[in-house]
Amino acid sequence: MKLLRYTLAGDGSSHVGMASADGVAQLDGMDAGGGPIASIGRAIAAAMVDPAALSGTPVSVAWDEIAFAVPVDPGARMLCAGANYHKKHPLVGNVQPPAQPVYFNKPPGTLVAHEEDLVRPSVSIQFDYEVELAVMIGRPGRHIEVSDALDYVGGYSVLNDGSVRDWQRHSVAAGKNFYRSGSMGPWITTADEIADPAELEVICRVNGEERQRAGASEMVFSVAEIVSYLSRVMPLEPGDVIATGSPEGTGGSHDPPRWLVAGDEIEFEVPGIGVLRNRVIDEQRHRPTQSS
C-alpha cells in the first residue's frame, strides 16, 4: 500500500491517508490497536503489524481535493548517507569509497512535496539534483544486526537530496540543507510490496532527458548496512527516514556542469515506488525599501 500526508484544498487541514486509483482513504482517527493513526510513523508501524488492518479503509477524498505534503511527520528525523555510490564526486572528482557510511542530517524546511516548487537560492547558481532511495523505519530498534535490519524497514520513498555545490565545499551541512532545495514523495510504499530493495533502481530526468540511472545493488553500503550502522549511533523509531545516497549523473559531474535553472522540470523515479515531480523557481529576495 501507499501511505501519504496531504492537505485538503478546502480548509488546508493536514491528514494521513492511503492512496488508491480512485482517491485517498483518510486514516486519521482510526485505531490500530495502539492508538489513533495520526502520523505516517504510526501508519507504517500499523502496516508492519497487520497490513489488512488498513487495506479495507474506504476512499473518502478525491485526488483533485488534495495537495501532497512531504511524507515525513513533523519533528521526525531525516538521516542521510553520503558518498554511497562508486562515482566521480561533483566537487573532488574520483574518490575512494568510504570505510563506513557517511552520515549527516536534514532539518525541517529543506524538503518540498510532490508537485511543489524547488527553490534555487539567490546566493548561488550551482544548484544540483540527486535522486535517492529513501527508507522509513517501521519498528523501534537499537544495535540492529545487518542480517535483521530489513525487518525494521516499514517502507520506501523517492528523495531528491538537492545540493548547492559551492556552499557544500565549505560546509556539507549548509550545501545540503538550503531552504526548499530538496524534495520527497509522493508517498511511502510499504515494505511488504518490495521483496528486495537491492533490486530497485533510481532514475532522474531533467526536462525529459535522463541524467541518472542506477541500481540500488550498486550502493557502497546496502540499505541493511546503513540501518544497522545508524542504529548503533541512536535508537531508531517508526517514522525516521534514511536517505541512501545518489549515483553518477548529477549536474556537477558534467563537463561543463549542468546546473538547474528556473523553469526546469524534474522527475525523480524509483520504479515500483513512484515518481516525484518538481519544478525549479528562483528565490525572490525581498529587501526593505528606504523611506525618504
One Martini backbone bead per residue (centre of mass of N, CA, C, O) as a GRO file, in nm:
protein
  292
    1MET     BB    1   0.103   0.032   0.009
    2LYS     BB    2   0.013   0.392   0.009
    3LEU     BB    3   0.147   0.651   0.206
    4LEU     BB    4   0.023   0.980   0.316
    5ARG     BB    5   0.050   1.330   0.302
    6TYR     BB    6  -0.206   1.595   0.339
    7THR     BB    7  -0.408   1.854   0.198
    8LEU     BB    8  -0.694   2.035   0.201
    9ALA     BB    9  -0.830   2.258  -0.013
   10GLY     BB   10  -1.054   2.390   0.165
   11ASP     BB   11  -0.881   2.413   0.478
   12GLY     BB   12  -0.569   2.297   0.509
   13SER     BB   13  -0.575   2.032   0.633
   14SER     BB   14  -0.409   1.766   0.792
   15HIS     BB   15  -0.319   1.429   0.666
   16VAL     BB   16  -0.364   1.073   0.665
   17GLY     BB   17  -0.311   0.826   0.396
   18MET     BB   18  -0.444   0.614   0.131
   19ALA     BB   19  -0.372   0.507  -0.179
   20SER     BB   20  -0.561   0.521  -0.492
   21ALA     BB   21  -0.710   0.536  -0.794
   22ASP     BB   22  -0.974   0.700  -0.662
   23GLY     BB   23  -0.798   0.791  -0.400
   24VAL     BB   24  -0.835   0.874  -0.051
   25ALA     BB   25  -0.779   0.723   0.262
   26GLN     BB   26  -0.861   0.824   0.564
   27LEU     BB   27  -0.678   0.764   0.884
   28ASP     BB   28  -0.774   0.946   1.078
   29GLY     BB   29  -0.881   0.798   1.390
   30MET     BB   30  -0.783   0.539   1.371
   31ASP     BB   31  -0.750   0.215   1.521
   32ALA     BB   32  -0.433   0.011   1.580
   33GLY     BB   33  -0.432  -0.072   1.904
   34GLY     BB   34  -0.222   0.192   1.979
   35GLY     BB   35  -0.399   0.402   1.834
   36PRO     BB   36  -0.422   0.663   1.653
   37ILE     BB   37  -0.383   0.763   1.308
   38ALA     BB   38  -0.169   1.065   1.301
   39SER     BB   39   0.074   0.921   1.139
   40ILE     BB   40   0.312   0.780   0.951
   41GLY     BB   41   0.452   0.613   1.168
   42ARG     BB   42   0.193   0.466   1.265
   43ALA     BB   43   0.109   0.350   0.991
   44ILE     BB   44   0.361   0.182   0.944
   45ALA     BB   45   0.346   0.015   1.202
   46ALA     BB   46   0.065  -0.108   1.139
   47ALA     BB   47   0.142  -0.242   0.865
   48MET     BB   48   0.352  -0.441   0.987
   49VAL     BB   49   0.150  -0.598   1.164
   50ASP     BB   50  -0.133  -0.527   0.967
   51PRO     BB   51  -0.226  -0.460   0.653
   52ALA     BB   52  -0.540  -0.526   0.670
   53ALA     BB   53  -0.621  -0.292   0.871
   54LEU     BB   54  -0.605  -0.072   0.617
   55SER     BB   55  -0.704  -0.185   0.329
   56GLY     BB   56  -1.033  -0.139   0.393
   57THR     BB   57  -1.034   0.155   0.356
   58PRO     BB   58  -1.221   0.397   0.241
   59VAL     BB   59  -1.276   0.624   0.016
   60SER     BB   60  -1.291   1.004   0.086
   61VAL     BB   61  -1.087   1.134  -0.134
   62ALA     BB   62  -1.011   1.318  -0.393
   63TRP     BB   63  -0.745   1.415  -0.579
   64ASP     BB   64  -0.862   1.721  -0.636
   65GLU     BB   65  -0.864   1.777  -0.297
   66ILE     BB   66  -0.546   1.769  -0.295
   67ALA     BB   67  -0.223   1.816  -0.134
   68PHE     BB   68   0.083   1.743  -0.113
   69ALA     BB   69   0.300   1.612   0.134
   70VAL     BB   70   0.549   1.546   0.316
   71PRO     BB   71   0.626   1.200   0.414
   72VAL     BB   72   0.682   1.354   0.707
   73ASP     BB   73   0.693   1.401   1.022
   74PRO     BB   74   0.689   1.626   1.246
   75GLY     BB   75   1.017   1.586   1.387
   76ALA     BB   76   1.143   1.393   1.219
   77ARG     BB   77   1.406   1.208   1.111
   78MET     BB   78   1.685   1.297   0.885
   79LEU     BB   79   1.888   1.046   0.744
   80CYS     BB   80   2.212   1.053   0.580
   81ALA     BB   81   2.386   0.908   0.299
   82GLY     BB   82   2.701   0.948   0.173
   83ALA     BB   83   2.895   0.831  -0.069
   84ASN     BB   84   2.714   0.548  -0.193
   85TYR     BB   85   2.869   0.562  -0.473
   86HIS     BB   86   3.039   0.482  -0.756
   87LYS     BB   87   3.206   0.794  -0.829
   88LYS     BB   88   3.215   1.114  -0.941
   89HIS     BB   89   3.265   1.391  -0.773
   90PRO     BB   90   3.153   1.718  -0.807
   91LEU     BB   91   3.413   1.835  -0.632
   92VAL     BB   92   3.671   1.589  -0.641
   93GLY     BB   93   3.604   1.350  -0.799
   94ASN     BB   94   3.772   1.083  -0.759
   95VAL     BB   95   3.686   0.839  -0.505
   96GLN     BB   96   3.703   0.671  -0.228
   97PRO     BB   97   3.541   0.465  -0.057
   98PRO     BB   98   3.407   0.438   0.232
   99ALA     BB   99   3.435   0.257   0.536
  100GLN     BB  100   3.185   0.426   0.621
  101PRO     BB  101   2.919   0.576   0.666
  102VAL     BB  102   2.794   0.891   0.560
  103TYR     BB  103   2.669   1.125   0.802
  104PHE     BB  104   2.362   1.324   0.788
  105ASN     BB  105   2.134   1.596   0.816
  106LYS     BB  106   1.783   1.703   0.797
  107PRO     BB  107   1.593   1.972   0.824
  108PRO     BB  108   1.343   2.152   0.843
  109GLY     BB  109   1.262   2.301   0.512
  110THR     BB  110   1.421   2.143   0.283
  111LEU     BB  111   1.150   2.012   0.190
  112VAL     BB  112   0.937   1.909  -0.068
  113ALA     BB  113   0.675   1.816  -0.251
  114HIS     BB  114   0.485   1.692  -0.464
  115GLU     BB  115   0.445   1.950  -0.701
  116GLU     BB  116   0.655   2.130  -0.591
  117ASP     BB  117   0.882   2.387  -0.552
  118LEU     BB  118   1.199   2.453  -0.621
  119VAL     BB  119   1.469   2.652  -0.470
  120ARG     BB  120   1.680   2.871  -0.605
  121PRO     BB  121   1.927   3.031  -0.478
  122SER     BB  122   2.055   3.362  -0.469
  123VAL     BB  123   2.372   3.269  -0.383
  124SER     BB  124   2.346   3.057  -0.636
  125ILE     BB  125   2.412   2.845  -0.940
  126GLN     BB  126   2.483   2.553  -0.786
  127PHE     BB  127   2.222   2.371  -0.860
  128ASP     BB  128   2.135   2.038  -0.754
  129TYR     BB  129   2.079   1.693  -0.815
  130GLU     BB  130   1.949   1.388  -0.618
  131VAL     BB  131   1.873   1.072  -0.644
  132GLU     BB  132   1.682   0.866  -0.401
  133LEU     BB  133   1.653   0.626  -0.163
  134ALA     BB  134   1.400   0.592   0.077
  135VAL     BB  135   1.373   0.514   0.430
  136MET     BB  136   1.134   0.369   0.661
  137ILE     BB  137   1.074   0.325   0.979
  138GLY     BB  138   0.862   0.066   1.169
  139ARG     BB  139   1.066  -0.012   1.406
  140PRO     BB  140   1.209  -0.031   1.693
  141GLY     BB  141   1.580   0.018   1.731
  142ARG     BB  142   1.890  -0.137   1.860
  143HIS     BB  143   2.153  -0.282   1.757
  144ILE     BB  144   2.134  -0.384   1.458
  145GLU     BB  145   2.153  -0.634   1.254
  146VAL     BB  146   2.199  -0.684   0.929
  147SER     BB  147   2.020  -0.950   0.908
  148ASP     BB  148   1.763  -0.768   1.048
  149ALA     BB  149   1.710  -0.477   0.924
  150LEU     BB  150   1.456  -0.518   0.726
  151ASP     BB  151   1.253  -0.565   0.973
  152TYR     BB  152   1.258  -0.227   1.025
  153VAL     BB  153   1.130  -0.175   0.751
  154GLY     BB  154   0.829  -0.004   0.631
  155GLY     BB  155   0.951   0.179   0.382
  156TYR     BB  156   0.937   0.365   0.062
  157SER     BB  157   1.103   0.632  -0.125
  158VAL     BB  158   1.148   0.949  -0.285
  159LEU     BB  159   1.459   1.141  -0.327
  160ASN     BB  160   1.591   1.483  -0.316
  161ASP     BB  161   1.930   1.592  -0.271
  162GLY     BB  162   1.967   1.894  -0.269
  163SER     BB  163   2.247   2.096  -0.403
  164VAL     BB  164   2.502   2.342  -0.304
  165ARG     BB  165   2.817   2.331  -0.407
  166ASP     BB  166   2.977   2.581  -0.304
  167TRP     BB  167   2.876   2.542  -0.008
  168GLN     BB  168   2.974   2.245   0.026
  169ARG     BB  169   3.280   2.307   0.034
  170HIS     BB  170   3.249   2.455   0.339
  171SER     BB  171   2.951   2.298   0.391
  172VAL     BB  172   2.759   2.032   0.405
  173ALA     BB  173   2.514   2.131   0.565
  174ALA     BB  174   2.454   2.374   0.383
  175GLY     BB  175   2.451   2.243   0.090
  176LYS     BB  176   2.205   2.031   0.191
  177ASN     BB  177   1.998   2.278   0.348
  178PHE     BB  178   1.838   2.442   0.177
  179TYR     BB  179   1.564   2.602   0.117
  180ARG     BB  180   1.373   2.408  -0.075
  181SER     BB  181   1.597   2.198  -0.228
  182GLY     BB  182   1.424   1.949  -0.171
  183SER     BB  183   1.265   1.612  -0.199
  184MET     BB  184   0.950   1.415  -0.132
  185GLY     BB  185   0.794   1.121  -0.283
  186PRO     BB  186   0.461   1.100  -0.268
  187TRP     BB  187   0.520   0.838  -0.088
  188ILE     BB  188   0.478   0.537   0.099
  189THR     BB  189   0.599   0.221   0.037
  190THR     BB  190   0.546  -0.068   0.154
  191ALA     BB  191   0.750  -0.341   0.229
  192ASP     BB  192   0.555  -0.574   0.120
  193GLU     BB  193   0.616  -0.467  -0.196
  194ILE     BB  194   0.934  -0.524  -0.128
  195ALA     BB  195   1.143  -0.781  -0.158
  196ASP     BB  196   1.416  -0.611  -0.273
  197PRO     BB  197   1.598  -0.322  -0.263
  198ALA     BB  198   1.837  -0.413  -0.459
  199GLU     BB  199   1.624  -0.414  -0.719
  200LEU     BB  200   1.626  -0.125  -0.736
  201GLU     BB  201   1.576   0.198  -0.892
  202VAL     BB  202   1.732   0.509  -0.993
  203ILE     BB  203   1.581   0.814  -1.140
  204CYS     BB  204   1.667   1.099  -1.359
  205ARG     BB  205   1.483   1.383  -1.501
  206VAL     BB  206   1.555   1.661  -1.726
  207ASN     BB  207   1.341   1.764  -1.940
  208GLY     BB  208   1.332   1.435  -2.025
  209GLU     BB  209   1.630   1.383  -1.947
  210GLU     BB  210   1.844   1.145  -1.874
  211ARG     BB  211   2.086   1.146  -1.589
  212GLN     BB  212   1.989   0.903  -1.395
  213ARG     BB  213   2.103   0.550  -1.338
  214ALA     BB  214   2.050   0.298  -1.081
  215GLY     BB  215   2.125   0.046  -0.868
  216ALA     BB  216   2.107  -0.049  -0.540
  217SER     BB  217   2.339  -0.264  -0.578
  218GLU     BB  218   2.564  -0.015  -0.611
  219MET     BB  219   2.606   0.028  -0.336
  220VAL     BB  220   2.826   0.042  -0.086
  221PHE     BB  221   2.579   0.050   0.113
  222SER     BB  222   2.326  -0.101   0.225
  223VAL     BB  223   2.037  -0.074   0.374
  224ALA     BB  224   2.111  -0.265   0.610
  225GLU     BB  225   2.383  -0.128   0.684
  226ILE     BB  226   2.270   0.154   0.749
  227VAL     BB  227   2.071   0.077   0.968
  228SER     BB  228   2.274  -0.054   1.156
  229TYR     BB  229   2.463   0.186   1.196
  230LEU     BB  230   2.250   0.393   1.309
  231SER     BB  231   2.159   0.207   1.553
  232ARG     BB  232   2.441   0.267   1.703
  233VAL     BB  233   2.394   0.575   1.742
  234MET     BB  234   2.070   0.524   1.756
  235PRO     BB  235   1.754   0.502   1.816
  236LEU     BB  236   1.505   0.373   1.627
  237GLU     BB  237   1.201   0.507   1.473
  238PRO     BB  238   0.903   0.547   1.375
  239GLY     BB  239   0.954   0.769   1.084
  240ASP     BB  240   1.222   0.742   1.015
  241VAL     BB  241   1.462   0.873   0.776
  242ILE     BB  242   1.658   0.724   0.502
  243ALA     BB  243   1.917   0.821   0.302
  244THR     BB  244   2.122   0.640   0.033
  245GLY     BB  245   2.205   0.798  -0.210
  246SER     BB  246   2.385   0.900  -0.519
  247PRO     BB  247   2.453   0.879  -0.841
  248GLU     BB  248   2.555   0.922  -1.132
  249GLY     BB  249   2.472   1.253  -1.307
  250THR     BB  250   2.507   1.504  -1.196
  251GLY     BB  251   2.554   1.827  -1.280
  252GLY     BB  252   2.857   1.848  -1.159
  253SER     BB  253   2.972   1.595  -1.345
  254HIS     BB  254   2.981   1.773  -1.575
  255ASP     BB  255   3.137   1.889  -1.904
  256PRO     BB  256   2.997   2.109  -1.823
  257PRO     BB  257   2.803   2.208  -1.599
  258ARG     BB  258   2.441   2.126  -1.504
  259TRP     BB  259   2.255   2.341  -1.383
  260LEU     BB  260   1.991   2.456  -1.233
  261VAL     BB  261   1.692   2.622  -1.353
  262ALA     BB  262   1.448   2.809  -1.415
  263GLY     BB  263   1.189   2.573  -1.533
  264ASP     BB  264   1.271   2.314  -1.450
  265GLU     BB  265   1.189   1.969  -1.505
  266ILE     BB  266   1.151   1.705  -1.257
  267GLU     BB  267   1.225   1.348  -1.235
  268PHE     BB  268   1.180   1.113  -0.970
  269GLU     BB  269   1.262   0.756  -0.974
  270VAL     BB  270   1.106   0.445  -0.840
  271PRO     BB  271   1.033   0.161  -0.944
  272GLY     BB  272   0.745   0.062  -0.747
  273ILE     BB  273   0.691   0.353  -0.600
  274GLY     BB  274   0.760   0.629  -0.785
  275VAL     BB  275   0.691   0.979  -0.883
  276LEU     BB  276   0.880   1.277  -0.856
  277ARG     BB  277   0.766   1.619  -0.896
  278ASN     BB  278   0.948   1.917  -1.015
  279ARG     BB  279   1.008   2.268  -0.997
  280VAL     BB  280   1.201   2.550  -1.083
  281ILE     BB  281   1.280   2.832  -0.882
  282ASP     BB  282   1.343   3.149  -0.787
  283GLU     BB  283   1.451   3.338  -0.551
  284GLN     BB  284   1.301   3.590  -0.352
  285ARG     BB  285   1.429   3.904  -0.272
  286HIS     BB  286   1.343   4.105   0.012
  287ARG     BB  287   1.386   4.443   0.034
  288PRO     BB  288   1.391   4.708   0.210
  289THR     BB  289   1.259   5.012   0.199
  290GLN     BB  290   1.358   5.352   0.169
  291SER     BB  291   1.269   5.619   0.317
  292SER     BB  292   1.256   5.976   0.272
   0.00000   0.00000   0.00000
